[in-house]
């Protein structure tokens, strides 16, 4: 699983590569400063280091965005993915696959 934690400007704050061993994945980020963040991920099922897409550019691997932000003709806007962090914060994101 390739995971990017973005800051409020959309810059990558931290990046993680975590093996998928079950249907549920938990990520703990220690000492995250107070602020607004976004999270996006994709399941790199074939371990090639990239999000695979078909000839039309539609992802063929599972992905997700914080706030379960909707996808329409591309990834959601950053503002739709931002969530506040002020101490211990837990979010849940559903993985989806278009094809």
N, C-alpha and C positions, 0 to 999 in steps of 0.2 A: 504494500500500500504506500503510495507516494502522497505525502501530506504536506501542505504549505499553510503556515500560519502567517497571515498578512496583518500589517499595522493599518491604522486608520487612513493612510495615504495609498494603500494598496501595495506597498513594498513588502517583500518577503522578510518577515521577522525571524522565523525559524523554519527549517525544513526537516522532515523526518521520512525515513524509509523503514517500514515495519512489515515483517512477514505476516501474511494472513494465515492464521491457524484455526479460526473458527468463524462463525457468522457474526460475532460481536467483537469489536475492537475497542480497547480503552487506551487513551493517550493522556498522560499526566505531564503537564508543563509546570515546572517549579519556578518560583520567583518571577512570575509574569507581572510587569508593572501595570498599575491601574491605567485603563484606557479602553478604547474600542478596537476590536480585532475582527477578522474574518478568517474562516478556515475553508479550504477546498482540498479535495482528495480525488484520486482515481486508483482503481485496483489494477496494478500492472500485472495482469494474469500471466503473461508470457515472459515477464522479467526482461523486457527489452529497453527499459528506462524511459519510455514515452507513452503517451496516451494514443492508442491506436484508433484510427478512424477509417471509415469506408471511403470510396471514391468521391462521395458527395460531401465529405468532411464531418459526417455524423459519427460520434464516438461509438466504438464497438466494445469498449470496456466500461465497467461500472464506475460511477463517479458520484460526488455529492458536494454540497455547499452548505455552510452554516445557515441557520434559519430555514433550511430546506428551500432556499431561494429558487424560484422558478427559472427554467431555461426556455428561451425562445429565440431561435436563430442565433445562438451563441450563448456564452456564459452570462450569468446575471450581473447587474451593476453592483459595484462594491457596496454601495449604501444599503442594498437589499440583504447583504451577507453580514454586515457589522453587528456585533453583539458586545455589550459592556462587560468589562472585567473589573471587579472591585473586591479583591480577596478571592476566596475559593469559589470557582464558577464551574458549573457542569452544563454541558450542552449535549444534545442528542441529534445526530444527523442520519437520515435514511439514505442508503445507497440506492441508486437507480441505474437502470441500463435501458438505453433506447432501442437497441437492436439485439 
